[in-house]
Amino acid sequence: MTDLGSPVSYLTLQKGTPVFSRQHDQVGTLHVVVADDGADAFDALVIAEDEGLRVALAEEVESIHESAIVLALDTKTCHRLPVPEADPEAAQASARERLRRAWEHLTGGS
């Protein structure tokens, strides 16, 4: 894995930033950050991988750096992250609101 750079705020993240598992395997790239405007923290990251989009909740992110994001999950678990759902009832109860917001970001609010 290349040098990650210094730790940075989620506010500096750019679409296309590489996303790695805790084993430092690249599992995708950043598609969008889900956060309220002006919030001190983000809710989730939507990650683009070969099979489509996946949602990683904030608590599943180990660190954010200038050149990459590292998830606190192993590689297999990263590939099993949930997809953004149009129907939040289909998601786990603890992630319903975050998944709904990820879907709204992806579809422009529909």
Contacts in CASP RR format, 6 or more apart in sequence:
PFRMAT RR
TARGET T0000
AUTHOR 0000-0000-0000
METHOD contacts of the structure
MODEL  1
MTDLGSPVSYLTLQKGTPVFSRQHDQVGTLHVVVADDGADAFDALVIAED
EGLRVALAEEVESIHESAIVLALDTKTCHRLPVPEADPEAAQASARERLR
RAWEHLTGGS
1 20 0 8 1.000
1 24 0 8 1.000
1 26 0 8 1.000
1 68 0 8 1.000
2 67 0 8 1.000
2 68 0 8 1.000
3 67 0 8 1.000
4 63 0 8 1.000
4 65 0 8 1.000
4 66 0 8 1.000
4 67 0 8 1.000
4 68 0 8 1.000
4 70 0 8 1.000
5 65 0 8 1.000
5 66 0 8 1.000
5 67 0 8 1.000
5 68 0 8 1.000
6 65 0 8 1.000
6 66 0 8 1.000
7 63 0 8 1.000
7 64 0 8 1.000
7 65 0 8 1.000
8 64 0 8 1.000
8 65 0 8 1.000
8 66 0 8 1.000
9 64 0 8 1.000
10 33 0 8 1.000
10 35 0 8 1.000
10 41 0 8 1.000
10 42 0 8 1.000
10 64 0 8 1.000
12 66 0 8 1.000
13 30 0 8 1.000
13 33 0 8 1.000
13 64 0 8 1.000
13 69 0 8 1.000
14 30 0 8 1.000
15 29 0 8 1.000
15 30 0 8 1.000
15 31 0 8 1.000
15 32 0 8 1.000
16 29 0 8 1.000
16 30 0 8 1.000
16 31 0 8 1.000
16 48 0 8 1.000
17 29 0 8 1.000
17 30 0 8 1.000
17 67 0 8 1.000
17 68 0 8 1.000
17 69 0 8 1.000
18 26 0 8 1.000
18 28 0 8 1.000
18 29 0 8 1.000
18 30 0 8 1.000
18 67 0 8 1.000
18 68 0 8 1.000
18 69 0 8 1.000
19 26 0 8 1.000
19 27 0 8 1.000
19 28 0 8 1.000
19 29 0 8 1.000
19 30 0 8 1.000
19 45 0 8 1.000
19 47 0 8 1.000
19 56 0 8 1.000
19 68 0 8 1.000
19 69 0 8 1.000
19 70 0 8 1.000
19 71 0 8 1.000
19 78 0 8 1.000
20 26 0 8 1.000
20 27 0 8 1.000
20 68 0 8 1.000
20 69 0 8 1.000
20 70 0 8 1.000
20 71 0 8 1.000
21 27 0 8 1.000
21 70 0 8 1.000
21 71 0 8 1.000
21 73 0 8 1.000
21 74 0 8 1.000
21 75 0 8 1.000
21 77 0 8 1.000
21 78 0 8 1.000
22 62 0 8 1.000
22 70 0 8 1.000
22 71 0 8 1.000
22 72 0 8 1.000
22 73 0 8 1.000
22 74 0 8 1.000
23 74 0 8 1.000
23 75 0 8 1.000
24 70 0 8 1.000
25 75 0 8 1.000
25 78 0 8 1.000
27 47 0 8 1.000
27 49 0 8 1.000
27 71 0 8 1.000
27 75 0 8 1.000
27 78 0 8 1.000
27 79 0 8 1.000
28 47 0 8 1.000
28 48 0 8 1.000
28 49 0 8 1.000
28 50 0 8 1.000
29 47 0 8 1.000
29 48 0 8 1.000
30 45 0 8 1.000
30 46 0 8 1.000
30 47 0 8 1.000
30 48 0 8 1.000
30 69 0 8 1.000
31 45 0 8 1.000
31 46 0 8 1.000
31 47 0 8 1.000
31 48 0 8 1.000
31 53 0 8 1.000
31 106 0 8 1.000
32 45 0 8 1.000
32 46 0 8 1.000
32 102 0 8 1.000
32 105 0 8 1.000
32 106 0 8 1.000
33 42 0 8 1.000
33 44 0 8 1.000
33 45 0 8 1.000
33 46 0 8 1.000
34 42 0 8 1.000
34 43 0 8 1.000
34 44 0 8 1.000
34 45 0 8 1.000
34 46 0 8 1.000
34 55 0 8 1.000
34 98 0 8 1.000
34 101 0 8 1.000
34 102 0 8 1.000
34 105 0 8 1.000
35 41 0 8 1.000
35 42 0 8 1.000
35 43 0 8 1.000
36 43 0 8 1.000
41 58 0 8 1.000
42 58 0 8 1.000
43 57 0 8 1.000
43 58 0 8 1.000
43 97 0 8 1.000
43 98 0 8 1.000
43 101 0 8 1.000
44 55 0 8 1.000
44 56 0 8 1.000
44 57 0 8 1.000
44 58 0 8 1.000
44 98 0 8 1.000
44 99 0 8 1.000
44 101 0 8 1.000
44 102 0 8 1.000
45 55 0 8 1.000
45 56 0 8 1.000
45 58 0 8 1.000
45 61 0 8 1.000
45 69 0 8 1.000
46 53 0 8 1.000
46 54 0 8 1.000
46 55 0 8 1.000
46 84 0 8 1.000
46 102 0 8 1.000
46 105 0 8 1.000
46 106 0 8 1.000
47 53 0 8 1.000
47 54 0 8 1.000
47 55 0 8 1.000
47 56 0 8 1.000
47 78 0 8 1.000
47 81 0 8 1.000
49 79 0 8 1.000
51 79 0 8 1.000
52 83 0 8 1.000
53 83 0 8 1.000
53 84 0 8 1.000
53 106 0 8 1.000
54 78 0 8 1.000
54 79 0 8 1.000
54 81 0 8 1.000
54 82 0 8 1.000
54 83 0 8 1.000
55 81 0 8 1.000
55 82 0 8 1.000
55 83 0 8 1.000
55 84 0 8 1.000
55 95 0 8 1.000
55 98 0 8 1.000
55 99 0 8 1.000
55 102 0 8 1.000
56 71 0 8 1.000
56 73 0 8 1.000
56 78 0 8 1.000
56 81 0 8 1.000
57 95 0 8 1.000
57 98 0 8 1.000
59 72 0 8 1.000
60 71 0 8 1.000
60 72 0 8 1.000
60 73 0 8 1.000
60 81 0 8 1.000
61 69 0 8 1.000
61 70 0 8 1.000
61 71 0 8 1.000
61 72 0 8 1.000
62 70 0 8 1.000
62 71 0 8 1.000
62 72 0 8 1.000
63 69 0 8 1.000
63 70 0 8 1.000
64 70 0 8 1.000
71 78 0 8 1.000
73 81 0 8 1.000
82 91 0 8 1.000
82 92 0 8 1.000
82 95 0 8 1.000
82 99 0 8 1.000
84 99 0 8 1.000
84 102 0 8 1.000
84 103 0 8 1.000
84 106 0 8 1.000
85 91 0 8 1.000
85 99 0 8 1.000
85 100 0 8 1.000
85 103 0 8 1.000
86 103 0 8 1.000
86 107 0 8 1.000
88 96 0 8 1.000
88 97 0 8 1.000
88 99 0 8 1.000
88 100 0 8 1.000
88 103 0 8 1.000
89 96 0 8 1.000
91 99 0 8 1.000
104 110 0 8 1.000
END
